[in-house]
């Protein structure tokens, strides 16, 4: 039986968006797409603005967007189109929940 992975990363600073997305791509290439069940990138604070026009990944990659971060930057959920985005009440709380879940 092949081991599969569930991964959580965070993006809280806009200037780190490119690096975070490259890390996701490298992870998928190294472990193999079939070995990665899910990659969730929790996006909060200044990270939300950078992702609005940034790269997006298909498949197992999901982005959890912090409602407070959107409001702080004058963004609305409709600014993020396409599959893979979900809205969460708090980015930090979502990160804690996912880490606790394993």
PyMOL commands that set and color helices and strands:
alter all, ss='L'
color gray80, all
select helices_A, chain A and resi 14-31+33-35+47-51+67-72+77-79+91-101
alter helices_A, ss='H'
color red, helices_A
select strands_A, chain A and resi 5-11+36-43+61-66+85-88
alter strands_A, ss='S'
color yellow, strands_A
deselect
rebuild
show_as cartoon
